[in-house]
C-alpha cells in the first residue's frame, strides 16, 4: 500500500520541479524583454535629444546668417555655433550645387545617369529623355507636373531602385528658381565627377583646390552650358550630433531664403530630414 503513495509523491515532485523550471524560463524571458525595452527606450531618448540639439544648432546658424546681413553664399560654408556648452559646425550648401531634376537638360541628366549611375550611353540618353517627358506631363490645370521630391524619379519608366540609390545624394527637386545648371562651387564630389565627364581624379583635384581656396577653382574645362557661378536662395543646412554609443545623427533642413508671411521669419523651411550615421570601427 505504500508504493503507490511513493509513486504519487514522486510524480508530484517531478511536476513541481517542471513547474519551477518553467517559471524560471518565463521570468528570464520577462527580464530579458524588460532589459531590451529599456535599451530601446534609452536609445530613443538619446536620438530625441540629439535631434533637438541638431534643430537648435541649425536655428542658431540661420539666425547668424540673418544677423550678418551678408550676401547669400555661392560656395559651401561652415557656420560654428555654440549651444549647451558645445561647439557644433553647421554646413550650408547652395542647392544649385546639386543637379536640379526639374530643370536639368537632357544632356546633363544623361551625364548623371551615365557617370554616377554607371549606365551605358544609349540607355542613359533614353532614360534622360524619359525623365524630361515625365516632368513635362501636364496636370489637370494644364501645367507641367514636375517632381515634388527626388523620390518622384521612381515614377520614370526605366528608373530602378539601384540606380536611384546611386544618384539620390547628387540631385534636388527643391530649387524654387532653378536654371538647370550646376554651381561647381557648391557641388559635392559626385556631381563634380558628372561635370568632368566621369573623370574621378580630375573631380577630386577640382574639389581639393576649391575647398582650399574657392578662388583657385579652375572651371575652364567644364561645359559652360552646364555650370553657373551664382548663389541660390534655396539652401541646405546640415549638422551632425554624436550619440553616446559612438554613432551620430545627421539632420538636414531645406530652407528658402525669403520672408515667410505666416511666421514673419526671413526664411521658409521647405522640409527636414534626419538619418543615423554609424561609426566606423577600426579593424583589429
MIDOSE-1310 file (N, C-alpha, C; in nm, 2 decimals, decimal comma, always signed):
residues 284
xxxx	+0,08/-0,12/+0,00/+0,00/+0,00/+0,00/+0,09/+0,13/+0,00; +0,21/+0,12/+0,04/+0,30/+0,24/+0,05/+0,36/+0,27/-0,09; +0,37/+0,17/-0,17/+0,44/+0,20/-0,30/+0,36/+0,30/-0,39; +0,23/+0,28/-0,40/+0,15/+0,38/-0,48/+0,17/+0,52/-0,43
xxxx	+0,17/+0,53/-0,29/+0,18/+0,67/-0,24/+0,32/+0,73/-0,27; +0,42/+0,65/-0,27/+0,55/+0,69/-0,30/+0,56/+0,73/-0,45; +0,49/+0,65/-0,53/+0,49/+0,68/-0,68/+0,42/+0,81/-0,70; +0,31/+0,83/-0,63/+0,24/+0,96/-0,65/+0,32/+1,08/-0,60
xxxx	+0,39/+1,06/-0,49/+0,47/+1,17/-0,44/+0,59/+1,20/-0,54; +0,64/+1,09/-0,60/+0,75/+1,12/-0,70/+0,70/+1,19/-0,82; +0,58/+1,15/-0,87/+0,52/+1,22/-0,98/+0,49/+1,37/-0,95; +0,44/+1,39/-0,83/+0,41/+1,53/-0,78/+0,54/+1,61/-0,77
xxxx	+0,65/+1,55/-0,72/+0,78/+1,62/-0,71/+0,83/+1,66/-0,85; +0,82/+1,56/-0,94/+0,87/+1,59/-1,08/+0,78/+1,71/-1,14; +0,65/+1,71/-1,11/+0,57/+1,81/-1,17/+0,60/+1,95/-1,11; +0,63/+1,95/-0,98/+0,67/+2,07/-0,91/+0,80/+2,12/-0,97
xxxx	+0,90/+2,03/-0,99/+1,03/+2,07/-1,05/+1,01/+2,13/-1,19; +0,92/+2,06/-1,27/+0,90/+2,11/-1,41/+0,83/+2,25/-1,40; +0,74/+2,27/-1,30/+0,68/+2,40/-1,29/+0,78/+2,51/-1,25; +0,87/+2,47/-1,16/+0,97/+2,57/-1,11/+1,06/+2,60/-1,23
xxxx	+1,10/+2,50/-1,31/+1,18/+2,53/-1,43/+1,11/+2,62/-1,53; +0,98/+2,59/-1,55/+0,91/+2,67/-1,65/+0,90/+2,81/-1,60; +0,87/+2,83/-1,47/+0,86/+2,96/-1,41/+0,99/+3,04/-1,43; +1,10/+2,96/-1,41/+1,23/+3,02/-1,42/+1,26/+3,07/-1,56
xxxx	+1,22/+2,99/-1,66/+1,23/+3,04/-1,80/+1,15/+3,16/-1,83; +1,02/+3,16/-1,78/+0,93/+3,27/-1,80/+0,99/+3,40/-1,74; +1,04/+3,39/-1,62/+1,10/+3,50/-1,55/+1,22/+3,56/-1,63; +1,31/+3,46/-1,67/+1,42/+3,50/-1,75/+1,38/+3,57/-1,88
xxxx	+1,28/+3,52/-1,95/+1,23/+3,59/-2,07/+1,18/+3,73/-2,04; +1,10/+3,74/-1,93/+1,05/+3,87/-1,89/+1,16/+3,97/-1,86; +1,26/+3,92/-1,79/+1,37/+4,01/-1,75/+1,44/+4,06/-1,88; +1,47/+3,96/-1,97/+1,54/+4,00/-2,09/+1,45/+4,10/-2,18
xxxx	+1,32/+4,07/-2,18/+1,24/+4,16/-2,26/+1,24/+4,30/-2,20; +1,23/+4,31/-2,06/+1,23/+4,44/-2,00/+1,36/+4,51/-2,02; +1,48/+4,44/-2,02/+1,61/+4,50/-2,04/+1,61/+4,55/-2,19; +1,56/+4,47/-2,28/+1,56/+4,51/-2,42/+1,48/+4,63/-2,44
xxxx	+1,36/+4,64/-2,38/+1,27/+4,76/-2,39/+1,34/+4,88/-2,33; +1,41/+4,86/-2,22/+1,48/+4,97/-2,16/+1,59/+5,02/-2,25; +1,67/+4,93/-2,32/+1,77/+4,97/-2,41/+1,71/+5,05/-2,52; +1,60/+5,00/-2,58/+1,53/+5,07/-2,69/+1,48/+5,21/-2,65
xxxx	+1,42/+5,21/-2,52/+1,38/+5,34/-2,47/+1,49/+5,44/-2,45; +1,61/+5,38/-2,40/+1,72/+5,47/-2,38/+1,78/+5,52/-2,51; +1,78/+5,43/-2,62/+1,83/+5,48/-2,75/+1,74/+5,58/-2,81; +1,60/+5,56/-2,79/+1,51/+5,66/-2,85/+1,52/+5,79/-2,78
xxxx	+1,55/+5,79/-2,65/+1,57/+5,91/-2,57/+1,69/+5,98/-2,62; +1,80/+5,91/-2,64/+1,93/+5,97/-2,69/+1,91/+6,03/-2,83; +1,83/+5,96/-2,92/+1,81/+6,01/-3,05/+1,72/+6,13/-3,05; +1,62/+6,14/-2,96/+1,54/+6,25/-2,95/+1,62/+6,38/-2,90
xxxx	+1,70/+6,35/-2,80/+1,79/+6,46/-2,75/+1,88/+6,52/-2,86; +1,94/+6,42/-2,94/+2,03/+6,46/-3,05/+1,95/+6,54/-3,15; +1,83/+6,49/-3,18/+1,75/+6,56/-3,29/+1,72/+6,70/-3,24; +1,69/+6,72/-3,11/+1,66/+6,85/-3,06/+1,78/+6,94/-3,07
xxxx	+1,90/+6,89/-3,03/+2,02/+6,97/-3,04/+2,06/+7,01/-3,18; +2,03/+6,92/-3,28/+2,06/+6,94/-3,42/+1,97/+7,06/-3,47; +1,84/+7,05/-3,43/+1,75/+7,16/-3,47/+1,79/+7,29/-3,41; +1,83/+7,29/-3,29/+1,88/+7,42/-3,22/+2,00/+7,47/-3,29
xxxx	+2,09/+7,38/-3,33/+2,22/+7,43/-3,40/+2,18/+7,49/-3,53; +2,09/+7,43/-3,61/+2,06/+7,49/-3,74/+1,99/+7,62/-3,72; +1,90/+7,63/-3,62/+1,83/+7,76/-3,60/+1,93/+7,87/-3,56; +2,03/+7,84/-3,48/+2,13/+7,94/-3,45/+2,21/+7,98/-3,57
xxxx	+2,24/+7,88/-3,66/+2,31/+7,91/-3,78/+2,23/+8,01/-3,87; +2,10/+7,98/-3,88/+2,00/+8,07/-3,95/+2,00/+8,21/-3,90; +2,00/+8,22/-3,77/+2,00/+8,35/-3,70/+2,13/+8,42/-3,73; +2,24/+8,34/-3,73/+2,37/+8,40/-3,75/+2,38/+8,46/-3,89
xxxx	+2,33/+8,39/-3,99/+2,33/+8,43/-4,13/+2,24/+8,56/-4,14; +2,13/+8,56/-4,08/+2,04/+8,68/-4,09/+2,10/+8,80/-4,02; +2,17/+8,78/-3,91/+2,23/+8,89/-3,83/+2,34/+8,95/-3,91; +2,42/+8,87/-3,98/+2,53/+8,92/-4,06/+2,49/+9,00/-4,18
xxxx	+2,36/+8,98/-4,23/+2,31/+9,05/-4,34/+2,40/+9,06/-4,46; +2,47/+8,95/-4,48/+2,57/+8,94/-4,60/+2,50/+8,87/-4,71; +2,56/+8,87/-4,83/+2,50/+8,81/-4,95/+2,50/+8,66/-4,93; +2,40/+8,60/-4,99/+2,39/+8,45/-4,98/+2,51/+8,38/-5,04
xxxx	+2,56/+8,27/-4,98/+2,68/+8,21/-5,02/+2,67/+8,15/-5,16; +2,79/+8,15/-5,23/+2,80/+8,09/-5,36/+2,86/+7,95/-5,34; +2,93/+7,93/-5,23/+3,00/+7,80/-5,21/+2,96/+7,75/-5,08; +3,01/+7,63/-5,05/+2,98/+7,56/-4,92/+3,04/+7,64/-4,81
xxxx	+2,97/+7,67/-4,70/+3,02/+7,74/-4,59/+2,99/+7,66/-4,46; +3,07/+7,68/-4,36/+3,06/+7,62/-4,23/+3,04/+7,73/-4,13; +2,93/+7,72/-4,06/+2,89/+7,82/-3,95/+2,91/+7,75/-3,81; +3,01/+7,79/-3,73/+3,02/+7,74/-3,60/+2,92/+7,80/-3,50
xxxx	+2,85/+7,72/-3,43/+2,75/+7,77/-3,33/+2,78/+7,70/-3,19; +2,76/+7,78/-3,09/+2,78/+7,73/-2,95/+2,64/+7,71/-2,89; +2,62/+7,59/-2,84/+2,49/+7,56/-2,77/+2,52/+7,45/-2,67; +2,46/+7,47/-2,55/+2,47/+7,37/-2,44/+2,62/+7,34/-2,41
xxxx	+2,70/+7,45/-2,42/+2,84/+7,43/-2,39/+2,92/+7,35/-2,49; +2,87/+7,32/-2,61/+2,94/+7,25/-2,71/+2,94/+7,33/-2,84; +3,05/+7,32/-2,91/+3,06/+7,39/-3,04/+3,03/+7,29/-3,15; +2,93/+7,33/-3,23/+2,89/+7,24/-3,34/+2,91/+7,32/-3,48
xxxx	+2,93/+7,25/-3,58/+2,95/+7,31/-3,71/+2,83/+7,27/-3,80; +2,77/+7,38/-3,86/+2,66/+7,36/-3,95/+2,71/+7,40/-4,09; +2,70/+7,30/-4,18/+2,73/+7,33/-4,32/+2,62/+7,39/-4,39; +2,64/+7,49/-4,48/+2,54/+7,55/-4,56/+2,58/+7,53/-4,71
xxxx	+2,49/+7,47/-4,78/+2,52/+7,44/-4,92/+2,41/+7,50/-5,01; +2,45/+7,59/-5,10/+2,35/+7,64/-5,20/+2,30/+7,52/-5,28; +2,17/+7,50/-5,29/+2,11/+7,39/-5,36/+2,14/+7,38/-5,51; +2,19/+7,49/-5,57/+2,22/+7,48/-5,71/+2,36/+7,41/-5,73
xxxx	+2,42/+7,36/-5,62/+2,54/+7,27/-5,63/+2,50/+7,13/-5,66; +2,37/+7,10/-5,65/+2,32/+6,97/-5,69/+2,25/+6,98/-5,82; +2,22/+6,86/-5,88/+2,16/+6,86/-6,01/+2,01/+6,87/-6,00; +1,95/+6,97/-6,05/+1,81/+7,00/-6,04/+1,73/+6,92/-6,14
xxxx	+1,66/+6,82/-6,09/+1,59/+6,73/-6,18/+1,46/+6,79/-6,24; +1,42/+6,91/-6,20/+1,31/+6,97/-6,26/+1,35/+7,06/-6,37; +1,48/+7,10/-6,38/+1,52/+7,19/-6,49/+1,64/+7,15/-6,56; +1,71/+7,04/-6,52/+1,83/+7,00/-6,59/+1,80/+6,96/-6,73
xxxx	+1,89/+6,98/-6,82/+1,87/+6,94/-6,96/+1,89/+6,79/-6,98; +1,84/+6,75/-7,09/+1,86/+6,60/-7,13/+2,00/+6,56/-7,12; +2,09/+6,65/-7,17/+2,23/+6,62/-7,18/+2,29/+6,60/-7,04; +2,26/+6,69/-6,94/+2,31/+6,68/-6,81/+2,25/+6,56/-6,74
xxxx	+2,12/+6,53/-6,76/+2,06/+6,41/-6,70/+2,13/+6,29/-6,75; +2,15/+6,28/-6,88/+2,22/+6,17/-6,94/+2,36/+6,15/-6,88; +2,43/+6,26/-6,86/+2,56/+6,25/-6,80/+2,55/+6,20/-6,65; +2,45/+6,24/-6,58/+2,42/+6,20/-6,45/+2,40/+6,05/-6,44
xxxx	+2,32/+6,00/-6,53/+2,29/+5,85/-6,53/+2,41/+5,77/-6,58; +2,48/+5,83/-6,67/+2,60/+5,75/-6,72/+2,71/+5,75/-6,62; +2,75/+5,87/-6,57/+2,87/+5,87/-6,49/+2,85/+5,84/-6,34; +2,74/+5,88/-6,29/+2,71/+5,85/-6,15/+2,63/+5,72/-6,13
xxxx	+2,55/+5,68/-6,24/+2,47/+5,56/-6,23/+2,53/+5,44/-6,30; +2,64/+5,46/-6,37/+2,71/+5,35/-6,44/+2,62/+5,29/-6,55; +2,55/+5,37/-6,62/+2,47/+5,32/-6,73/+2,55/+5,34/-6,86; +2,51/+5,26/-6,96/+2,58/+5,28/-7,09/+2,52/+5,40/-7,16
xxxx	+2,59/+5,47/-7,25/+2,55/+5,59/-7,31/+2,41/+5,59/-7,37; +2,37/+5,49/-7,44/+2,24/+5,48/-7,51/+2,13/+5,47/-7,40; +2,15/+5,39/-7,30/+2,04/+5,37/-7,20/+2,03/+5,50/-7,12; +2,14/+5,56/-7,09/+2,14/+5,69/-7,01/+2,07/+5,80/-7,09
xxxx	+2,09/+5,81/-7,22/+2,02/+5,90/-7,30/+1,87/+5,88/-7,31; +1,83/+5,75/-7,32/+1,69/+5,72/-7,33/+1,62/+5,75/-7,19; +1,69/+5,72/-7,08/+1,63/+5,75/-6,95/+1,62/+5,90/-6,92; +1,72/+5,97/-6,97/+1,72/+6,12/-6,95/+1,60/+6,18/-7,03
xxxx	+1,57/+6,13/-7,15/+1,46/+6,17/-7,23/+1,33/+6,14/-7,16; +1,32/+6,02/-7,11/+1,20/+5,98/-7,04/+1,18/+6,06/-6,91; +1,28/+6,10/-6,85/+1,27/+6,19/-6,73/+1,21/+6,32/-6,76; +1,26/+6,38/-6,87/+1,20/+6,51/-6,92/+1,06/+6,50/-6,96
xxxx	+1,02/+6,39/-7,02/+0,88/+6,37/-7,07/+0,79/+6,35/-6,95; +0,84/+6,28/-6,84/+0,75/+6,26/-6,72/+0,73/+6,40/-6,65; +0,84/+6,48/-6,64/+0,82/+6,60/-6,56/+0,74/+6,70/-6,64; +0,73/+6,69/-6,77/+0,66/+6,78/-6,86/+0,51/+6,74/-6,88
xxxx	+0,48/+6,62/-6,82/+0,34/+6,57/-6,83/+0,25/+6,68/-6,76; +0,14/+6,71/-6,83/+0,05/+6,82/-6,79/-0,04/+6,77/-6,68; -0,07/+6,86/-6,58/-0,16/+6,83/-6,47/-0,30/+6,86/-6,52; -0,40/+6,85/-6,43/-0,54/+6,88/-6,46/-0,55/+7,03/-6,49
xxxx	-0,46/+7,11/-6,44/-0,47/+7,25/-6,47/-0,39/+7,29/-6,59; -0,33/+7,19/-6,66/-0,26/+7,22/-6,78/-0,12/+7,26/-6,77; -0,06/+7,25/-6,65/+0,07/+7,28/-6,62/+0,16/+7,16/-6,61; +0,29/+7,17/-6,64/+0,38/+7,06/-6,62/+0,39/+7,02/-6,47
xxxx	+0,38/+6,89/-6,45/+0,37/+6,84/-6,31/+0,50/+6,85/-6,24; +0,61/+6,83/-6,31/+0,74/+6,83/-6,25/+0,75/+6,72/-6,14; +0,86/+6,74/-6,06/+0,88/+6,64/-5,95/+0,88/+6,72/-5,81; +0,79/+6,68/-5,72/+0,78/+6,74/-5,59/+0,90/+6,70/-5,50
xxxx	+0,95/+6,58/-5,52/+1,06/+6,53/-5,44/+1,15/+6,44/-5,53; +1,27/+6,42/-5,48/+1,36/+6,34/-5,57/+1,31/+6,20/-5,58; +1,24/+6,15/-5,48/+1,18/+6,01/-5,49/+1,08/+6,00/-5,60; +1,03/+6,11/-5,66/+0,94/+6,10/-5,77/+1,01/+6,05/-5,90
xxxx	+1,14/+6,05/-5,90/+1,21/+6,00/-6,01/+1,18/+5,85/-6,03; +1,13/+5,78/-5,93/+1,10/+5,64/-5,94/+0,97/+5,62/-6,03; +0,90/+5,73/-6,06/+0,79/+5,72/-6,15/+0,83/+5,72/-6,30; +0,96/+5,74/-6,32/+1,01/+5,75/-6,46/+1,03/+5,60/-6,51
xxxx	+0,97/+5,56/-6,62/+0,99/+5,43/-6,67/+1,14/+5,40/-6,69; +1,19/+5,29/-6,64/+1,33/+5,26/-6,66/+1,42/+5,29/-6,54; +1,36/+5,38/-6,44/+1,44/+5,41/-6,32/+1,42/+5,29/-6,22; +1,54/+5,25/-6,17/+1,54/+5,14/-6,08/+1,58/+5,19/-5,94
xxxx	+1,55/+5,11/-5,84/+1,59/+5,14/-5,70/+1,74/+5,15/-5,69; +1,81/+5,06/-5,76/+1,96/+5,05/-5,76/+2,02/+5,18/-5,81; +1,96/+5,22/-5,93/+2,01/+5,35/-5,99/+1,98/+5,47/-5,90; +1,86/+5,47/-5,85/+1,82/+5,58/-5,76/+1,91/+5,59/-5,64
xxxx	+1,95/+5,48/-5,58/+2,04/+5,48/-5,47/+2,17/+5,54/-5,50; +2,22/+5,52/-5,62/+2,35/+5,58/-5,66/+2,35/+5,73/-5,68; +2,23/+5,78/-5,72/+2,23/+5,93/-5,76/+2,15/+6,01/-5,66; +2,08/+5,96/-5,56/+1,99/+6,04/-5,48/+2,06/+6,15/-5,40
xxxx	+2,19/+6,13/-5,37/+2,26/+6,23/-5,29/+2,32/+6,34/-5,38; +2,30/+6,33/-5,51/+2,35/+6,43/-5,61/+2,24/+6,52/-5,67; +2,12/+6,49/-5,64/+2,01/+6,56/-5,70/+1,92/+6,64/-5,61; +1,84/+6,73/-5,66/+1,74/+6,80/-5,58/+1,62/+6,83/-5,66
xxxx	+1,51/+6,85/-5,59/+1,38/+6,89/-5,65/+1,33/+7,01/-5,58; +1,41/+7,08/-5,49/+1,37/+7,18/-5,40/+1,41/+7,32/-5,45; +1,47/+7,34/-5,56/+1,50/+7,47/-5,61/+1,38/+7,54/-5,66; +1,35/+7,66/-5,60/+1,24/+7,74/-5,64/+1,25/+7,81/-5,77
xxxx	+1,37/+7,86/-5,80/+1,40/+7,93/-5,92/+1,53/+7,87/-5,98; +1,52/+7,75/-6,04/+1,64/+7,68/-6,10/+1,66/+7,71/-6,24; +1,79/+7,72/-6,28/+1,83/+7,75/-6,42/+1,86/+7,62/-6,49; +1,87/+7,51/-6,42/+1,90/+7,38/-6,48/+2,05/+7,36/-6,48
xxxx	+2,13/+7,46/-6,45/+2,28/+7,45/-6,44/+2,32/+7,42/-6,30; +2,45/+7,39/-6,29/+2,51/+7,35/-6,16/+2,61/+7,45/-6,12; +2,61/+7,48/-5,99/+2,72/+7,57/-5,93/+2,83/+7,48/-5,88; +2,94/+7,47/-5,95/+3,05/+7,38/-5,91/+3,11/+7,42/-5,77
xxxx	+3,10/+7,55/-5,74/+3,15/+7,59/-5,61/+3,08/+7,53/-5,49; +2,96/+7,48/-5,51/+2,88/+7,41/-5,41/+2,85/+7,27/-5,44; +2,92/+7,21/-5,54/+2,89/+7,07/-5,58/+2,96/+6,97/-5,50; +2,90/+6,86/-5,45/+2,97/+6,75/-5,39/+3,06/+6,68/-5,50
xxxx	+3,15/+6,60/-5,45/+3,24/+6,53/-5,54/+3,17/+6,45/-5,65; +3,06/+6,38/-5,61/+2,99/+6,31/-5,71/+2,94/+6,39/-5,82; +2,89/+6,51/-5,79/+2,84/+6,60/-5,90/+2,95/+6,65/-5,98; +3,07/+6,68/-5,92/+3,19/+6,72/-6,00/+3,23/+6,61/-6,09
xxxx	+3,22/+6,49/-6,05/+3,25/+6,38/-6,14/+3,16/+6,38/-6,26; +3,04/+6,41/-6,24/+2,94/+6,41/-6,35/+2,98/+6,53/-6,45; +3,02/+6,64/-6,39/+3,05/+6,76/-6,47/+3,18/+6,74/-6,55; +3,27/+6,66/-6,49/+3,40/+6,63/-6,56/+3,39/+6,51/-6,65
xxxx	+3,27/+6,47/-6,68/+3,26/+6,36/-6,78/+3,31/+6,22/-6,72; +3,30/+6,21/-6,59/+3,33/+6,08/-6,53/+3,48/+6,07/-6,49; +3,55/+6,18/-6,50/+3,69/+6,18/-6,46/+3,71/+6,20/-6,31; +3,72/+6,09/-6,24/+3,72/+6,09/-6,09/+3,84/+6,17/-6,04
xxxx	+3,96/+6,14/-6,10/+4,08/+6,21/-6,05/+4,07/+6,36/-6,07; +4,03/+6,41/-6,18/+4,01/+6,55/-6,21/+3,91/+6,61/-6,12; +3,80/+6,54/-6,09/+3,70/+6,59/-6,00/+3,75/+6,61/-5,86; +3,84/+6,51/-5,81/+3,90/+6,52/-5,68/+3,99/+6,63/-5,67
xxxx	+4,07/+6,66/-5,77/+4,16/+6,77/-5,77/+4,09/+6,90/-5,77; +3,98/+6,91/-5,85/+3,89/+7,03/-5,85/+3,83/+7,06/-5,71; +3,78/+6,95/-5,65/+3,72/+6,97/-5,52/+3,83/+7,01/-5,41; +3,95/+6,95/-5,42/+4,05/+6,99/-5,32/+4,10/+7,13/-5,34
xxxx	+4,11/+7,18/-5,46/+4,15/+7,32/-5,48/+4,04/+7,41/-5,43; +3,92/+7,38/-5,46/+3,81/+7,46/-5,42/+3,80/+7,47/-5,27; +3,81/+7,36/-5,21/+3,80/+7,36/-5,06/+3,91/+7,43/-4,99; +4,03/+7,43/-5,06/+4,14/+7,50/-5,00/+4,13/+7,65/-5,02
xxxx	+4,08/+7,69/-5,14/+4,06/+7,83/-5,17/+3,96/+7,84/-5,29; +3,84/+7,88/-5,28/+3,75/+7,88/-5,39/+3,80/+7,96/-5,51; +3,89/+8,06/-5,48/+3,94/+8,14/-5,59/+4,03/+8,06/-5,68; +4,08/+7,95/-5,63/+4,18/+7,86/-5,71/+4,10/+7,76/-5,80
xxxx	+3,97/+7,76/-5,80/+3,90/+7,66/-5,87/+3,90/+7,70/-6,02; +3,95/+7,61/-6,10/+3,96/+7,63/-6,25/+3,84/+7,55/-6,31; +3,74/+7,62/-6,36/+3,63/+7,55/-6,43/+3,63/+7,57/-6,58; +3,75/+7,61/-6,64/+3,75/+7,63/-6,78/+3,73/+7,51/-6,86
xxxx	+3,75/+7,39/-6,81/+3,74/+7,27/-6,88/+3,60/+7,21/-6,87; +3,51/+7,27/-6,79/+3,38/+7,22/-6,78/+3,29/+7,28/-6,89; +3,18/+7,21/-6,92/+3,09/+7,26/-7,02/+3,02/+7,38/-6,97; +3,04/+7,50/-7,04/+2,98/+7,62/-6,99/+2,83/+7,62/-6,98
xxxx	+2,77/+7,54/-7,07/+2,62/+7,54/-7,07/+2,56/+7,46/-6,95; +2,65/+7,40/-6,87/+2,61/+7,31/-6,76/+2,64/+7,38/-6,62; +2,71/+7,49/-6,62/+2,75/+7,54/-6,49/+2,71/+7,69/-6,48; +2,70/+7,73/-6,36/+2,68/+7,87/-6,32/+2,75/+7,91/-6,19
xxxx	+2,81/+8,02/-6,19/+2,88/+8,06/-6,06/+2,80/+8,16/-5,99; +2,69/+8,12/-5,94/+2,59/+8,21/-5,88/+2,54/+8,15/-5,74; +2,49/+8,24/-5,66/+2,43/+8,20/-5,53/+2,29/+8,15/-5,56; +2,23/+8,10/-5,45/+2,09/+8,05/-5,47/+2,02/+8,08/-5,34
xxxx	+1,89/+8,11/-5,36/+1,80/+8,14/-5,24/+1,76/+8,01/-5,17; +1,78/+7,89/-5,24/+1,75/+7,77/-5,18/+1,88/+7,71/-5,12; +1,87/+7,68/-4,99/+1,99/+7,63/-4,92/+1,97/+7,51/-4,84; +2,07/+7,43/-4,82/+2,07/+7,31/-4,74/+2,16/+7,33/-4,62
xxxx	+2,09/+7,32/-4,50/+2,16/+7,33/-4,37/+2,18/+7,19/-4,32; +2,30/+7,15/-4,27/+2,32/+7,02/-4,23/+2,42/+7,02/-4,11; +2,39/+6,93/-4,01/+2,47/+6,92/-3,89/+2,47/+6,78/-3,84; +2,57/+6,74/-3,77/+2,58/+6,61/-3,71/+2,59/+6,62/-3,56
xxxx	+2,52/+6,53/-3,49/+2,53/+6,53/-3,34/+2,57/+6,39/-3,30; +2,67/+6,38/-3,22/+2,72/+6,25/-3,18/+2,63/+6,19/-3,07; +2,62/+6,06/-3,07/+2,54/+5,98/-2,97/+2,64/+5,91/-2,87; +2,60/+5,88/-2,75/+2,69/+5,81/-2,66/+2,74/+5,68/-2,71
xxxx	+2,67/+5,61/-2,80/+2,72/+5,48/-2,85/+2,82/+5,50/-2,96; +2,86/+5,62/-2,99/+2,96/+5,64/-3,10/+2,91/+5,67/-3,23; +2,78/+5,64/-3,25/+2,71/+5,68/-3,38/+2,67/+5,83/-3,38; +2,61/+5,87/-3,48/+2,58/+6,01/-3,49/+2,45/+6,03/-3,56
xxxx	+2,37/+6,14/-3,53/+2,25/+6,17/-3,60/+2,28/+6,29/-3,70; +2,24/+6,28/-3,82/+2,26/+6,39/-3,92/+2,13/+6,45/-3,95; +2,12/+6,58/-3,93/+1,99/+6,65/-3,95/+2,01/+6,75/-4,07; +1,91/+6,75/-4,16/+1,91/+6,84/-4,28/+1,79/+6,92/-4,28
xxxx	+1,80/+7,05/-4,31/+1,69/+7,14/-4,33/+1,71/+7,19/-4,47; +1,60/+7,20/-4,55/+1,60/+7,27/-4,68/+1,52/+7,40/-4,66; +1,59/+7,51/-4,68/+1,54/+7,64/-4,65/+1,54/+7,73/-4,78; +1,43/+7,80/-4,79/+1,42/+7,90/-4,90/+1,44/+8,04/-4,83
xxxx	+1,54/+8,11/-4,87/+1,57/+8,24/-4,81/+1,48/+8,35/-4,86; +1,37/+8,36/-4,80/+1,27/+8,46/-4,84/+1,17/+8,47/-4,72; +1,12/+8,59/-4,70/+1,03/+8,61/-4,58/+0,91/+8,52/-4,59; +0,88/+8,45/-4,47/+0,77/+8,37/-4,46/+0,65/+8,45/-4,41
xxxx	+0,54/+8,47/-4,49/+0,43/+8,56/-4,45/+0,36/+8,51/-4,33; +0,37/+8,38/-4,30/+0,29/+8,32/-4,19/+0,36/+8,35/-4,06; +0,49/+8,32/-4,05/+0,57/+8,33/-3,93/+0,64/+8,47/-3,92; +0,66/+8,53/-4,03/+0,74/+8,66/-4,03/+0,89/+8,64/-4,03
xxxx	+0,93/+8,52/-4,03/+1,07/+8,49/-4,03/+1,13/+8,52/-4,17; +1,26/+8,55/-4,17/+1,32/+8,58/-4,30/+1,35/+8,46/-4,39; +1,31/+8,34/-4,35/+1,33/+8,22/-4,42/+1,21/+8,13/-4,41; +1,20/+8,04/-4,51/+1,09/+7,94/-4,51/+1,16/+7,80/-4,50
xxxx	+1,11/+7,72/-4,41/+1,16/+7,58/-4,41/+1,08/+7,49/-4,50; +1,14/+7,44/-4,60/+1,07/+7,36/-4,70/+1,06/+7,22/-4,66; +1,15/+7,17/-4,58/+1,15/+7,03/-4,54/+1,27/+7,00/-4,45; +1,25/+6,89/-4,37/+1,36/+6,84/-4,29/+1,38/+6,69/-4,30
xxxx	+1,50/+6,65/-4,27/+1,52/+6,50/-4,28/+1,63/+6,47/-4,18; +1,62/+6,35/-4,12/+1,73/+6,30/-4,03/+1,76/+6,16/-4,07; +1,89/+6,13/-4,04/+1,94/+5,99/-4,06/+2,04/+5,96/-3,96; +2,06/+5,83/-3,94/+2,16/+5,78/-3,84/+2,29/+5,74/-3,92
xxxx	+2,40/+5,78/-3,87/+2,53/+5,75/-3,93/+2,61/+5,66/-3,83; +2,64/+5,54/-3,88/+2,72/+5,45/-3,79/+2,86/+5,49/-3,79; +2,92/+5,47/-3,67/+3,07/+5,50/-3,66/+3,14/+5,38/-3,73; +3,26/+5,41/-3,79/+3,34/+5,31/-3,85/+3,44/+5,25/-3,75
xxxx	+3,42/+5,13/-3,71/+3,50/+5,06/-3,62/+3,64/+5,03/-3,68; +3,75/+5,06/-3,61/+3,88/+5,02/-3,67/+3,90/+4,87/-3,67; +3,96/+4,82/-3,78/+3,99/+4,68/-3,80/+4,10/+4,64/-3,72; +4,08/+4,54/-3,63/+4,19/+4,50/-3,54/+4,28/+4,39/-3,61
